[in-house]
C-alpha cells in the first residue's frame, strides 16, 4: 500500500519481555530468517537478555545470532553492569551506526570506565544467570500455591515470572503498591498481570521472604473484601 512505508526490517526480541522472559529458539530464528531473506528483508534481534536464553537452553550464544543480520545485547540487567549495551553487526553496519550515533550526539568521552565492567560481565557473569533462573522458578512455584494468583509455569523459562492477579479482585497496580510498601518490588504490565524479575542481588532466602510477604498481603486483601 502506498499509504505505508515499505517494510525493510524484521525485529525479534530475545528473551521476550512481555511474554515473561520466554525464549525465541535458534530453530525459530532460523525459520524467521529464511522468510525474511525470501522477501529481501533484514533481521534484527533485540537481544537484551540473549545470554539468559543461551544459559537456559545450554547452548552457545552464537546459535541464536548466526541467522540475524545485526543485534544488540545488554550489559546491565542480568549481566549486572551499571550501564551499557553492545551493538553487533558487520563492519559496514558498525561504521554506519557509529556515524549515526555521532550525528545524534550519542558519543561519549572516557568511556573506558563503562567498558571495564562490561568486560567483567562477559567473562564472569554469564554462567551465574542460571541462579536467577532457579530463583525465578522457585518464586513461580511458590506463587501458584497462593489462592487468587495464577502463573503459567510453562512460560517460566528464564528470570521472569508473569503472575495473573485477577483472582484477587483488585487492579494489578494496587497489588504492586501493596507489595512495594512491604519491600517487594515488582511492576504491573496490564490491569491484571504483574511481572517479577530475579537478578544478581536476589538470593534464595529473598525469594522465600518475598513469598511470605506476598501470601500475607493476599490474605489481607481477601479479608478486606469480606468486610
Secondary structure, DSSP 8 states (H G I E B T S, - for coil): -TTS----EEEEESSBTTTTSB---HHHHHHHHHHHHHTT-EEEEEETTHHHHHHHHTS-THHHHTT-SEEEEESSGGG--SS-EEEE--HHHHHHHHHHHHHTT---SSTHHHHHHHHHHHHHSSTTHHHHHHHHHHHHHHHTTSTT-B--GGG--SSEEEEE-GGGTS-HHHHHHHHHTTT---EESSSSEEEEE--TT--HHHHHHHHHHHHHHHHHHHHHHT-
